[in-house]
Amino acid sequence: MNLHQAFMKNLKYKDIEAFVFRLWQREVSEEKISQKETELLDQWKIHVEKSLDKNHMKESAERVLFSLESYFIQPPIINHPNGFRKYVYQIAAVIILLFSIGGIFTYHTFFKPDVYVAKSGNEKVYLADGSVVTLFPGAELTVKKSFPADTRVVDLKGDAIFSVAKSKKHPFIVQADGFSTKVLGTVFKITQAGNDKAVDLYEGKVAVSYAGVPVTFLKPHQKWTNFGVSRTAAIISFKKENKSKKEFPSLLSLSFNDVTLKEVTEVLQKNYNINIIYPKEVADKKITADFTGGNTDENVEALAFILGLEVQKEKQIYILKKQP
């Protein structure tokens, strides 16, 4: 008598039901399953699949998906005293049905997202729509089983380069840590290092969405970044010099939305290679400003105006002080 037979013989239906729910819970939460449980699942799967040919398995899976649709699309009936309980029991019945035809197999095949991880070196991922993603070491890409749909959505942790198959009708969206990038077909790179977020565009156009600031539209050879500061957005242009063919960065726009003066001045100092001195009591004052188009002097003057201060310049040092 094998492990599966012994298990089925010694346990009552309610015990089996409890065991099934426990496994389902651990499977969905990705909690580690013990070796004995894994052996039992393997035995269970073999036992179930022995009597099912490929056509039968396909038909069974389709029936399960059809059953699931009616339970998860319709809202629970809460008005009736037993409505919510009935809804929970219906879902429980569907879960039992899943396990009855090889639930673990069905879940992995039809529901569980595909996760790609670049462990040591770069790894290329070829998506179903023809797009190619190059993951850098440590990066993780999650692709749902529904991909590609009307909107092609993937989730990214870490850094990666995307070469997106063109489609005017089906936008491609990369959901990263706190921001997203939307394209129709292009080549771009996403970089995430702690609080620092960046999108480098090589071909086509992209729209970058980040909480607290307007949507940013990039052109080729431009970069979006938050400089590691929340509610901050900047566009940097990279132009090549004909003789050296080197790329020289140029800050095209810089926006802050409810950001402390201390953080604003740190960004300005780093990008303009200047030093800004201001009264300590205004360090935590929140600033909302758009420094698009102006030169260094004009932008510092604008900052001083917002604070109600005047500017005194000494070479590359700007002193913000109270007006007499």
Backbone as numpy.savetxt, mean C-alpha at the origin, in Angstrom:
# Nx Ny Nz CAx CAy CAz Cx Cy Cz
-4.78 -47.88 10.46 -5.63 -46.68 10.46 -4.74 -45.43 10.46
-4.94 -44.51 9.48 -4.09 -43.33 9.41 -4.59 -42.25 10.35
-3.86 -41.13 10.39 -4.16 -40.04 11.31 -5.55 -39.48 11.06
-5.90 -39.30 9.80 -7.21 -38.74 9.45 -8.35 -39.64 9.91
-8.21 -40.95 9.65 -9.27 -41.89 10.04 -9.44 -41.94 11.55
-8.32 -41.94 12.26 -8.37 -41.98 13.72 -9.06 -40.72 14.26
-8.72 -39.61 13.66 -9.32 -38.34 14.10 -10.83 -38.35 13.87
-11.25 -38.75 12.68 -12.67 -38.73 12.34 -13.47 -39.72 13.19
-12.86 -40.81 13.57 -13.55 -41.84 14.33 -13.76 -41.42 15.78
-12.77 -40.73 16.34 -12.79 -40.44 17.77 -13.53 -39.15 18.14
-13.78 -38.29 17.15 -14.40 -37.01 17.46 -15.84 -36.94 16.98
-16.68 -36.28 17.79 -18.05 -36.06 17.40 -18.11 -34.90 16.42
-19.29 -34.72 15.79 -19.42 -33.67 14.77 -19.13 -32.28 15.35
-19.62 -32.00 16.57 -19.41 -30.69 17.16 -17.93 -30.42 17.40
-17.21 -31.48 17.78 -15.77 -31.32 17.98 -15.08 -31.02 16.65
-15.51 -31.71 15.60 -14.93 -31.47 14.27 -15.24 -30.05 13.83
-16.47 -29.61 14.07 -16.87 -28.26 13.69 -15.99 -27.22 14.38
-15.74 -27.41 15.67 -14.91 -26.47 16.42 -13.48 -26.46 15.88
-12.99 -27.67 15.55 -11.65 -27.79 15.00 -11.54 -27.06 13.67
-12.58 -27.20 12.83 -12.60 -26.54 11.52 -12.58 -25.03 11.67
-13.41 -24.50 12.57 -13.45 -23.05 12.77 -12.10 -22.53 13.28
-11.48 -23.30 14.15 -10.18 -22.87 14.68 -9.14 -22.80 13.57
-9.13 -23.80 12.71 -8.16 -23.80 11.60 -8.44 -22.66 10.65
-9.71 -22.42 10.36 -10.05 -21.33 9.45 -9.58 -19.98 10.04
-9.81 -19.78 11.34 -9.39 -18.55 11.99 -7.88 -18.36 11.90
-7.15 -19.43 12.13 -5.68 -19.33 12.11 -5.16 -19.17 10.69
-5.85 -19.78 9.74 -5.43 -19.66 8.34 -5.58 -18.23 7.85
-6.73 -17.59 8.15 -6.99 -16.23 7.70 -6.05 -15.24 8.37
-5.78 -15.43 9.66 -4.89 -14.52 10.39 -3.43 -14.82 10.14
-3.15 -15.89 9.36 -1.78 -16.32 9.04 -0.99 -16.73 10.27
-1.72 -17.15 11.32 -1.06 -17.68 12.51 -0.43 -19.03 12.17
0.72 -19.31 12.72 1.43 -20.53 12.39 0.64 -21.77 12.83
0.53 -22.72 11.92 -0.17 -23.97 12.20 0.85 -25.02 12.60
0.54 -25.82 13.62 1.49 -26.80 14.13 1.73 -27.91 13.11
2.79 -28.70 13.34 3.14 -29.78 12.43 2.05 -30.85 12.40
1.48 -31.18 13.56 0.43 -32.19 13.61 -0.81 -31.73 12.85
-1.15 -30.44 13.02 -2.29 -29.91 12.29 -2.05 -29.91 10.79
-0.82 -29.63 10.40 -0.47 -29.65 8.98 -0.61 -31.06 8.41
-0.14 -32.04 9.18 -0.26 -33.44 8.74 -1.73 -33.83 8.59
-2.54 -33.40 9.54 -3.97 -33.72 9.49 -4.63 -33.07 8.28
-4.26 -31.80 7.99 -4.82 -31.11 6.83 -4.43 -31.81 5.53
-3.18 -32.27 5.46 -2.72 -33.01 4.26 -3.53 -34.29 4.08
-3.74 -35.01 5.17 -4.53 -36.23 5.11 -5.97 -35.94 4.69
-6.50 -34.87 5.26 -7.87 -34.47 4.96 -8.01 -34.12 3.47
-7.05 -33.35 2.97 -7.08 -32.93 1.57 -7.02 -34.13 0.63
-6.11 -35.08 0.94 -5.97 -36.27 0.11 -7.28 -37.07 0.11
-7.88 -37.20 1.31 -9.12 -37.96 1.45 -10.24 -37.34 0.61
-10.33 -36.01 0.64 -11.39 -35.32 -0.09 -11.16 -35.38 -1.60
-9.91 -35.16 -2.02 -9.62 -35.04 -3.44 -9.58 -36.38 -4.17
-9.53 -37.49 -3.43 -9.50 -38.81 -4.07 -10.74 -39.04 -4.92
-11.87 -38.56 -4.43 -13.14 -38.82 -5.12 -13.54 -37.70 -6.06
-12.65 -36.73 -6.28 -12.97 -35.60 -7.14 -12.01 -35.52 -8.31
-12.53 -35.55 -9.53 -11.68 -35.31 -10.68 -11.58 -33.79 -10.89
-10.79 -33.36 -11.88 -10.55 -31.93 -12.07 -11.83 -31.16 -12.39
-12.67 -31.75 -13.25 -13.92 -31.08 -13.62 -14.84 -30.94 -12.41
-14.89 -32.01 -11.59 -15.73 -31.98 -10.40 -15.22 -30.91 -9.43
-13.89 -30.81 -9.25 -13.31 -29.82 -8.36 -13.62 -28.41 -8.82
-13.54 -28.20 -10.14 -13.83 -26.88 -10.70 -15.29 -26.50 -10.45
-16.18 -27.46 -10.72 -17.61 -27.22 -10.51 -17.91 -26.95 -9.04
-17.24 -27.69 -8.14 -17.44 -27.50 -6.70 -16.99 -26.12 -6.26
-15.84 -25.71 -6.77 -15.31 -24.39 -6.42 -16.25 -23.29 -6.89
-16.80 -23.44 -8.10 -17.73 -22.44 -8.63 -18.99 -22.37 -7.78
-19.46 -23.53 -7.32 -20.65 -23.55 -6.47 -20.38 -22.85 -5.14
-19.19 -23.07 -4.59 -18.83 -22.43 -3.33 -18.78 -20.92 -3.49
-18.15 -20.45 -4.57 -18.06 -19.03 -4.82 -19.44 -18.41 -5.00
-20.31 -19.13 -5.69 -21.68 -18.66 -5.89 -22.41 -18.55 -4.55
-22.19 -19.53 -3.69 -22.82 -19.51 -2.37 -22.30 -18.36 -1.53
-21.01 -18.12 -1.59 -20.41 -17.05 -0.81 -20.95 -15.69 -1.21
-21.18 -15.49 -2.50 -21.61 -14.19 -3.01 -22.90 -13.72 -2.35
-23.85 -14.61 -2.22 -25.14 -14.23 -1.66 -25.05 -13.88 -0.18
-24.08 -14.46 0.53 -23.97 -14.21 1.97 -23.21 -12.94 2.29
-22.21 -12.63 1.48 -21.35 -11.51 1.81 -21.77 -10.21 1.15
-22.57 -10.27 0.09 -23.03 -9.04 -0.55 -24.24 -8.49 0.19
-25.18 -9.36 0.61 -26.37 -8.91 1.30 -26.04 -8.52 2.74
-26.59 -7.37 3.21 -26.32 -6.94 4.59 -27.04 -7.82 5.58
-26.55 -7.94 6.81 -27.22 -8.73 7.83 -28.55 -8.13 8.23
-29.51 -8.98 8.58 -30.82 -8.52 9.03 -30.72 -8.30 10.53
-30.64 -7.03 10.93 -30.42 -6.74 12.35 -31.72 -6.40 13.06
-32.74 -5.95 12.30 -33.99 -5.55 12.93 -34.67 -6.71 13.65
-34.58 -7.88 13.04 -35.20 -9.06 13.63 -34.37 -9.52 14.82
-35.02 -9.94 15.93 -34.27 -10.35 17.14 -33.23 -11.41 16.85
-33.54 -12.33 15.93 -32.59 -13.40 15.62 -31.89 -13.18 14.29
-32.05 -11.97 13.71 -31.50 -11.70 12.39 -29.99 -11.81 12.34
-29.30 -11.16 13.28 -27.84 -11.17 13.27 -27.30 -12.58 13.51
-27.94 -13.29 14.45 -27.50 -14.65 14.75 -27.67 -15.54 13.51
-28.79 -15.34 12.80 -29.04 -16.12 11.59 -27.98 -15.84 10.54
-27.59 -14.57 10.43 -26.56 -14.19 9.44 -25.23 -14.86 9.76
-24.87 -14.86 11.04 -23.62 -15.50 11.46 -23.66 -16.99 11.16
-24.80 -17.63 11.43 -24.92 -19.06 11.15 -24.80 -19.35 9.65
-25.31 -18.43 8.82 -25.22 -18.63 7.38 -23.76 -18.60 6.92
-23.02 -17.64 7.45 -21.60 -17.56 7.12 -20.87 -18.82 7.61
-21.23 -19.27 8.83 -20.60 -20.47 9.38 -20.87 -21.66 8.47
-22.09 -21.75 7.94 -22.44 -22.86 7.06 -21.59 -22.84 5.80
-21.36 -21.64 5.27 -20.54 -21.52 4.06 -19.11 -21.94 4.35
-18.58 -21.55 5.52 -17.22 -21.94 5.88 -17.10 -23.45 5.99
-18.09 -24.09 6.63 -18.08 -25.55 6.71 -18.11 -26.15 5.32
-18.91 -25.55 4.42 -18.98 -26.04 3.05 -17.62 -25.96 2.37
-16.92 -24.86 2.63 -15.58 -24.71 2.05 -14.67 -25.85 2.47
-14.69 -26.16 3.76 -13.82 -27.22 4.25 -14.26 -28.60 3.76
-15.55 -28.74 3.51 -16.04 -30.05 3.08 -15.51 -30.47 1.72
-15.07 -29.51 0.89 -14.51 -29.88 -0.43 -13.02 -29.52 -0.51
-12.41 -29.39 0.63 -10.99 -29.05 0.63 -10.81 -27.56 0.84
-11.26 -27.05 1.99 -11.31 -25.62 2.24 -9.98 -24.90 2.14
-8.94 -25.49 2.68 -7.64 -24.84 2.63 -7.22 -24.65 1.18
-7.43 -25.68 0.37 -7.10 -25.61 -1.05 -7.90 -24.51 -1.73
-9.21 -24.44 -1.43 -10.08 -23.45 -2.06 -9.69 -22.03 -1.65
-9.39 -21.84 -0.37 -9.02 -20.51 0.12 -7.74 -20.02 -0.55
-6.72 -20.86 -0.59 -5.45 -20.46 -1.21 -5.61 -20.20 -2.70
-6.47 -20.99 -3.35 -6.61 -20.89 -4.80 -7.44 -19.70 -5.22
-8.51 -19.39 -4.49 -9.47 -18.39 -4.96 -9.51 -17.11 -4.13
-8.98 -17.08 -2.93 -9.15 -15.93 -2.07 -7.83 -15.31 -1.58
-6.92 -16.12 -1.11 -5.73 -15.58 -0.48 -4.88 -14.82 -1.50
-4.52 -13.54 -1.20 -3.71 -12.75 -2.14 -2.34 -13.39 -2.37
-1.76 -13.12 -3.52 -0.40 -13.56 -3.82 0.57 -12.53 -3.24
1.54 -13.01 -2.48 2.53 -12.12 -1.85 3.91 -12.46 -2.39
4.59 -11.45 -2.94 5.93 -11.64 -3.49 6.91 -10.85 -2.64
8.01 -11.51 -2.25 9.00 -10.88 -1.38 10.39 -11.03 -1.98
11.11 -9.91 -2.05 12.50 -9.94 -2.50 13.37 -10.08 -1.25
13.86 -11.27 -0.99 14.56 -11.52 0.27 16.00 -11.01 0.28
16.79 -11.37 -0.72 18.19 -10.96 -0.71 18.55 -10.04 -1.87
18.11 -10.39 -3.08 18.40 -9.55 -4.24 17.14 -9.03 -4.87
17.28 -8.34 -6.01 16.10 -7.86 -6.73 15.30 -9.03 -7.27
13.98 -8.85 -7.32 13.12 -9.91 -7.84 12.07 -9.31 -8.76
11.94 -9.87 -9.96 10.95 -9.40 -10.92 9.64 -10.17 -10.76
8.55 -9.44 -10.79 7.21 -10.03 -10.68 6.44 -9.67 -11.95
5.95 -10.69 -12.64 5.20 -10.48 -13.88 3.71 -10.63 -13.57
2.98 -9.53 -13.69 1.56 -9.53 -13.36 0.70 -9.96 -14.54
-0.55 -10.32 -14.22 -1.44 -10.89 -15.23 -1.79 -9.91 -16.34
-1.69 -8.59 -16.10 -2.05 -7.60 -17.12 -0.87 -7.25 -18.02
0.29 -7.88 -17.78 1.48 -7.60 -18.58 2.44 -6.63 -17.91
2.06 -6.07 -16.77 2.95 -5.17 -16.03 4.08 -5.97 -15.38
5.22 -5.29 -15.21 6.39 -5.93 -14.59 6.83 -5.07 -13.40
7.02 -5.72 -12.26 7.45 -5.02 -11.05 8.80 -5.57 -10.61
9.76 -4.68 -10.42 11.07 -5.09 -9.91 11.16 -4.71 -8.44
11.15 -5.71 -7.58 11.22 -5.47 -6.14 12.67 -5.39 -5.69
12.98 -4.40 -4.87 14.31 -4.29 -4.30 14.37 -5.10 -3.01
15.58 -5.45 -2.55 15.71 -6.31 -1.36 14.87 -5.81 -0.18
14.09 -6.74 0.39 13.24 -6.42 1.52 11.85 -5.95 1.15
11.61 -5.68 -0.14 10.31 -5.20 -0.58 9.29 -6.34 -0.64
8.02 -5.98 -0.51 6.93 -6.97 -0.53 5.77 -6.43 -1.35
5.31 -7.22 -2.30 4.20 -6.84 -3.17 3.03 -7.79 -2.93
1.83 -7.24 -2.68 0.63 -8.04 -2.46 -0.35 -7.80 -3.60
-0.77 -8.89 -4.24 -1.68 -8.81 -5.38 -2.89 -9.68 -5.10
-4.08 -9.09 -5.10 -5.30 -9.85 -4.83 -5.64 -10.76 -6.00
-6.41 -11.81 -5.70 -6.80 -12.76 -6.73 -7.67 -12.10 -7.80
-8.34 -10.99 -7.46 -9.21 -10.31 -8.41 -8.44 -9.50 -9.45
-7.14 -9.34 -9.28 -6.31 -8.58 -10.21 -6.14 -9.36 -11.52
-6.24 -8.70 -12.70 -6.60 -7.29 -12.89 -8.11 -7.11 -12.95
-8.60 -6.03 -12.34 -10.03 -5.70 -12.38 -10.17 -4.37 -13.10
-11.34 -3.73 -12.97 -11.53 -2.43 -13.62 -10.47 -1.43 -13.15
-10.14 -1.50 -11.88 -9.03 -0.72 -11.35 -7.98 -1.70 -10.84
-6.78 -1.60 -11.39 -5.71 -2.53 -11.03 -5.00 -2.01 -9.78
-5.20 -2.69 -8.65 -4.67 -2.22 -7.37 -3.71 -3.26 -6.79
-2.53 -2.79 -6.36 -1.57 -3.64 -5.66 -1.08 -2.89 -4.42
-0.55 -3.62 -3.45 -0.01 -3.03 -2.23 1.50 -3.26 -2.18
2.22 -2.21 -1.78 3.68 -2.30 -1.76 4.25 -1.88 -0.42
5.17 -2.71 0.08 6.01 -2.35 1.22 7.44 -2.31 0.71
8.16 -1.23 1.00 9.53 -1.14 0.52 9.62 -0.44 -0.82
10.72 -0.73 -1.55 11.03 -0.02 -2.79 10.84 -0.92 -4.01
10.39 -0.32 -5.11 10.18 -1.10 -6.33 10.07 -0.19 -7.54
10.39 -0.76 -8.71 10.20 -0.07 -9.98 9.05 -0.74 -10.71
8.11 0.06 -11.22 6.94 -0.46 -11.91 6.99 -0.09 -13.39
6.83 -1.10 -14.24 6.65 -0.88 -15.67 5.23 -1.34 -15.99
4.31 -0.38 -16.04 2.88 -0.69 -16.08 2.38 -0.81 -17.51
1.67 -1.89 -17.78 1.05 -2.09 -19.09 0.00 -1.01 -19.31
-0.01 -0.40 -20.50 -0.90 0.73 -20.77 -2.35 0.28 -20.90
-3.24 1.06 -20.29 -4.66 0.83 -20.41 -5.38 2.12 -20.03
-6.07 2.75 -21.00 -6.77 4.00 -20.73 -8.01 3.79 -19.87
-8.55 2.58 -19.89 -9.79 2.29 -19.17 -9.55 1.73 -17.77
-8.35 1.19 -17.52 -8.11 0.51 -16.24 -6.91 1.11 -15.53
-7.14 2.09 -14.64 -6.03 2.70 -13.90 -5.27 1.67 -13.06
-4.00 1.92 -12.88 -3.14 1.06 -12.07 -2.78 1.88 -10.83
-3.10 1.35 -9.64 -2.85 2.07 -8.39 -1.93 1.26 -7.48
-0.88 1.90 -7.03 0.02 1.29 -6.05 -0.25 1.93 -4.70
-0.72 1.12 -3.76 -0.97 1.61 -2.40 0.27 1.33 -1.56
0.94 2.40 -1.15 2.15 2.26 -0.35 1.84 2.70 1.09
2.86 2.97 1.87 2.68 3.31 3.27 2.29 4.77 3.42
0.97 5.06 3.46 0.50 6.42 3.68 0.29 7.24 2.42
0.61 6.70 1.24 0.38 7.42 0.00 0.14 6.42 -1.12
-0.41 6.93 -2.23 -0.69 6.05 -3.35 -0.29 6.73 -4.66
-0.01 5.89 -5.67 0.39 6.38 -6.98 -0.54 5.78 -8.02
-1.15 6.66 -8.85 -2.12 6.22 -9.84 -1.61 6.51 -11.24
-1.67 5.49 -12.12 -1.17 5.65 -13.49 -2.09 4.89 -14.44
-1.92 5.17 -15.75 -2.62 4.41 -16.78 -1.65 3.50 -17.52
-0.38 3.84 -17.49 0.65 3.03 -18.13 1.93 3.82 -18.19
2.93 3.41 -17.44 4.15 4.21 -17.35 5.25 3.43 -16.62
6.39 4.08 -16.46 7.51 3.49 -15.71 7.89 4.46 -14.59
7.87 3.96 -13.37 8.19 4.81 -12.23 8.78 3.98 -11.11
9.36 4.68 -10.14 9.98 4.02 -9.00 9.40 4.59 -7.72
9.08 3.71 -6.78 8.60 4.12 -5.46 9.67 3.78 -4.42
9.98 4.76 -3.58 10.98 4.57 -2.53 10.35 4.90 -1.18
10.56 4.01 -0.21 10.04 4.22 1.15 11.13 3.87 2.15
11.57 4.88 2.88 12.59 4.68 3.91 12.15 5.40 5.17
11.53 4.66 6.09 10.99 5.30 7.28 9.89 6.26 6.90
10.00 7.52 7.33 8.99 8.53 7.00 9.21 9.15 5.62
10.38 8.91 5.04 10.69 9.46 3.71 9.99 8.67 2.62
9.18 9.37 1.82 8.46 8.74 0.71 8.82 9.48 -0.58
8.95 8.72 -1.68 9.30 9.36 -2.94 8.80 8.54 -4.12
8.47 9.25 -5.21 8.09 8.63 -6.47 8.91 9.29 -7.57
9.71 8.51 -8.29 10.49 8.99 -9.43 9.83 8.53 -10.72
9.53 9.48 -11.62 8.86 9.15 -12.87 9.85 9.16 -14.03
9.86 8.07 -14.80 10.76 7.95 -15.94 10.02 8.13 -17.27
8.81 7.57 -17.37 8.02 7.68 -18.59 6.56 7.90 -18.23
5.82 8.61 -19.11 4.38 8.78 -18.93 4.03 9.83 -17.90
2.90 9.62 -17.21 2.41 10.54 -16.19 1.88 9.75 -15.00
2.00 10.32 -13.81 1.44 9.69 -12.62 0.79 10.76 -11.74
-0.15 10.32 -10.91 -0.77 11.19 -9.90 -0.46 10.60 -8.54
0.12 11.40 -7.67 0.49 10.94 -6.33 -0.47 11.55 -5.31
-1.09 10.69 -4.51 -2.01 11.15 -3.47 -1.37 10.93 -2.11
-1.39 11.98 -1.29 -0.78 11.92 0.03 -1.64 12.73 0.99
-1.91 12.18 2.15 -2.83 12.79 3.11 -2.41 14.21 3.48
-3.38 15.13 3.39 -3.14 16.49 3.86 -2.67 17.47 2.81
-2.32 16.98 1.60 -1.85 17.88 0.54 -2.60 17.54 -0.76
-2.68 18.51 -1.69 -3.37 18.24 -2.95 -2.67 17.13 -3.75
-3.42 16.51 -4.65 -2.85 15.48 -5.53 -1.78 16.11 -6.40
-0.64 15.42 -6.54 0.49 15.92 -7.33 0.59 15.14 -8.63
0.74 15.88 -9.75 0.89 15.26 -11.06 2.33 15.43 -11.53
2.96 14.31 -11.89 4.36 14.34 -12.30 4.51 14.14 -13.80
5.56 14.76 -14.34 5.98 14.54 -15.72 7.30 13.77 -15.71
7.72 13.23 -16.87 8.98 12.48 -16.90 10.15 13.30 -16.37
11.07 12.62 -15.66 12.26 13.22 -15.06 11.90 14.16 -13.91
10.77 13.86 -13.27 10.39 14.61 -12.07 10.22 13.63 -10.90
10.35 14.17 -9.71 10.26 13.36 -8.50 9.32 14.03 -7.50
8.44 13.22 -6.90 7.62 13.68 -5.79 8.23 13.15 -4.50
8.27 14.00 -3.46 8.78 13.56 -2.17 8.13 14.35 -1.05
8.12 13.77 0.14 7.60 14.49 1.31 8.73 14.91 2.25
9.97 14.62 1.86 11.14 14.97 2.67 11.07 14.41 4.08
10.27 13.36 4.26 10.17 12.73 5.57 9.27 13.47 6.54
8.46 14.43 6.02 7.59 15.25 6.88 6.14 15.04 6.46
5.28 14.75 7.42 3.85 14.57 7.13 3.24 15.86 6.59
2.22 15.71 5.72 1.47 16.83 5.15 2.38 17.80 4.41
3.39 17.23 3.76 4.36 18.00 2.98 4.53 17.35 1.61
4.64 18.17 0.56 4.82 17.62 -0.78 5.71 18.54 -1.60
6.59 17.93 -2.38 7.50 18.71 -3.23 7.67 18.01 -4.56
7.93 18.82 -5.60 8.27 18.28 -6.92 9.67 18.75 -7.26
10.52 17.79 -7.60 11.90 18.09 -7.99 12.08 17.67 -9.44
12.66 18.57 -10.23 12.92 18.28 -11.64 14.39 17.95 -11.82
14.67 16.93 -12.65 16.05 16.55 -12.93 16.36 16.84 -14.40
17.20 17.85 -14.64 17.58 18.22 -16.00 19.02 17.80 -16.26
19.25 17.28 -17.46 20.59 16.83 -17.83 21.36 17.96 -18.51
22.61 18.09 -18.11 23.50 19.06 -18.75 24.14 18.41 -19.95
24.10 19.09 -21.10 24.56 18.49 -22.36 25.99 17.98 -22.31
26.89 18.74 -21.70 28.31 18.36 -21.71 28.59 17.17 -20.79
28.16 17.26 -19.55 28.48 16.21 -18.58 27.45 15.10 -18.54
26.25 15.36 -19.07 25.13 14.41 -19.06 24.70 14.02 -17.63
25.08 14.86 -16.68 24.68 14.62 -15.29 23.32 15.26 -15.04
22.57 14.70 -14.10 21.26 15.24 -13.75 21.39 16.20 -12.57
20.86 17.42 -12.74 20.92 18.40 -11.68 19.51 18.66 -11.15
19.28 18.46 -9.85 17.94 18.64 -9.29 17.56 20.11 -9.16
16.29 20.38 -9.40 15.76 21.73 -9.26 14.40 21.64 -8.58
14.22 22.37 -7.48 12.97 22.32 -6.72 11.92 23.18 -7.42
10.88 22.50 -7.97 9.83 23.21 -8.69 8.73 23.72 -7.77
8.35 22.93 -6.80 7.28 23.34 -5.89 7.49 22.72 -4.52
6.97 23.41 -3.52 7.11 22.93 -2.14 5.89 23.41 -1.36
5.10 22.45 -0.83 3.87 22.80 -0.13 3.85 22.21 1.27
3.35 23.02 2.22 3.18 22.57 3.60 1.73 22.83 4.01
1.14 21.90 4.72 -0.23 22.06 5.20 -0.28 21.73 6.69
-0.31 22.77 7.51 -0.39 22.60 8.96 0.84 21.87 9.50
2.01 22.39 9.12 3.30 21.81 9.53 4.01 22.79 10.45
4.70 22.30 11.49 5.37 23.19 12.44 6.49 23.97 11.76
6.73 25.18 12.26 7.79 26.03 11.71 9.14 25.32 11.77
9.37 24.59 12.84 10.64 23.87 12.97 10.86 22.92 11.80
9.82 22.16 11.42 9.94 21.22 10.31 10.06 21.95 8.97
9.31 23.05 8.83 9.36 23.83 7.59 10.77 24.38 7.35
11.35 24.97 8.38 12.69 25.56 8.22 13.75 24.49 7.96
13.59 23.31 8.54 14.54 22.24 8.29 14.54 21.84 6.82
13.34 21.77 6.21 13.24 21.43 4.79 13.84 22.55 3.93
13.51 23.79 4.25 14.02 24.93 3.48 15.54 25.01 3.57
16.07 24.83 4.76 17.52 24.92 4.94 18.25 23.84 4.14
17.70 22.63 4.15 18.34 21.52 3.45 18.31 21.71 1.94
17.22 22.22 1.40 17.07 22.31 -0.05 17.64 23.59 -0.64
17.69 24.66 0.15 18.23 25.93 -0.36 19.66 26.18 0.13
20.19 25.25 0.94 21.54 25.39 1.47 21.71 26.73 2.21
20.78 26.99 3.11 20.80 28.22 3.89 20.63 27.89 5.37
20.70 28.92 6.21 20.47 28.77 7.64 19.40 29.79 8.05
18.39 29.34 8.76 17.30 30.22 9.18 17.26 30.26 10.70
17.31 31.45 11.25 17.23 31.64 12.70 15.90 32.34 13.02
15.19 31.84 14.03 13.89 32.40 14.37 13.69 32.31 15.88
12.76 33.10 16.44 12.50 33.05 17.89 12.02 31.67 18.33
12.53 31.17 19.42 12.20 29.83 19.89 10.71 29.66 20.19
10.04 30.73 20.60 8.65 30.61 21.00 7.70 30.31 19.82
8.19 30.47 18.58 7.32 30.20 17.42 7.69 28.87 16.74
8.56 28.09 17.34 9.04 26.85 16.71 7.91 25.86 16.42
6.89 25.83 17.30 5.80 24.87 17.14 4.58 25.46 16.42
4.70 26.67 15.96 3.58 27.29 15.23 3.35 26.55 13.92
2.08 26.25 13.60 1.75 25.49 12.39 1.71 26.42 11.18
2.33 25.97 10.10 2.44 26.76 8.88 1.73 26.07 7.74
0.95 26.84 6.96 0.37 26.35 5.71 0.81 27.31 4.62
1.61 26.80 3.68 2.18 27.69 2.65 2.54 26.89 1.41
2.54 27.59 0.27 2.92 27.00 -1.01 4.05 27.85 -1.59
5.25 27.29 -1.64 6.40 28.04 -2.11 6.71 27.72 -3.58
5.70 27.74 -4.42 5.88 27.41 -5.84 6.38 28.63 -6.61
7.47 28.45 -7.33 7.92 29.47 -8.28 8.88 30.50 -7.74
8.85 30.81 -6.46 9.70 31.86 -5.93 11.14 31.44 -5.73
12.05 32.43 -5.66 13.44 32.11 -5.35 13.61 32.05 -3.84
14.82 31.83 -3.38 15.06 31.64 -1.95 14.65 32.86 -1.14
15.06 34.04 -1.57 14.74 35.26 -0.83 13.23 35.46 -0.72
12.52 35.27 -1.85 11.07 35.47 -1.86 10.35 34.48 -0.95
10.83 33.24 -0.93 10.18 32.21 -0.10 10.40 32.47 1.38
11.59 32.89 1.76 11.84 33.20 3.17 11.05 34.44 3.58
10.94 35.42 2.68 10.14 36.61 2.95 8.68 36.22 3.17
8.17 35.29 2.35 6.79 34.83 2.49 6.58 34.13 3.82
7.56 33.34 4.24 7.47 32.65 5.52 7.43 33.66 6.67
8.28 34.68 6.59 8.32 35.71 7.63 6.99 36.46 7.69
6.40 36.73 6.53 5.12 37.44 6.48 4.02 36.65 7.19
4.00 35.31 6.97 3.01 34.44 7.63 3.16 34.52 9.14
4.39 34.64 9.61 4.66 34.67 11.05 4.55 36.06 11.65
4.44 37.08 10.79 4.40 38.45 11.29 5.76 38.93 11.74
6.81 38.40 11.09 8.18 38.76 11.45 8.85 39.45 10.26
9.98 40.06 10.51 10.77 40.66 9.44 12.05 39.86 9.24
12.68 40.05 8.07 13.85 39.25 7.71 15.10 40.11 7.62
16.16 39.61 8.22 17.46 40.24 8.07 18.41 39.19 7.49
19.04 39.50 6.35 19.88 38.53 5.66 21.35 38.88 5.82
22.15 37.86 6.17 23.60 38.00 6.26 24.23 36.83 5.52
24.61 37.07 4.24 25.11 36.03 3.35 24.06 34.92 3.21
24.34 33.71 3.68 23.39 32.60 3.55 22.60 32.37 4.84
22.61 33.36 5.72 21.89 33.27 6.98 20.70 34.24 6.95
19.52 33.70 7.26 18.29 34.52 7.33 17.84 34.58 8.79
17.74 35.78 9.31 17.32 35.98 10.71 15.90 36.53 10.71
14.98 35.74 11.30 13.59 36.17 11.43 13.41 36.74 12.82
12.98 37.98 12.89 12.83 38.59 14.20 11.58 39.46 14.25
11.17 39.78 15.45 9.96 40.57 15.65 10.17 41.99 15.13
9.11 42.53 14.56 9.16 43.88 14.03 9.22 44.89 15.19
9.99 45.93 15.05 10.13 46.91 16.13 8.81 47.67 16.34
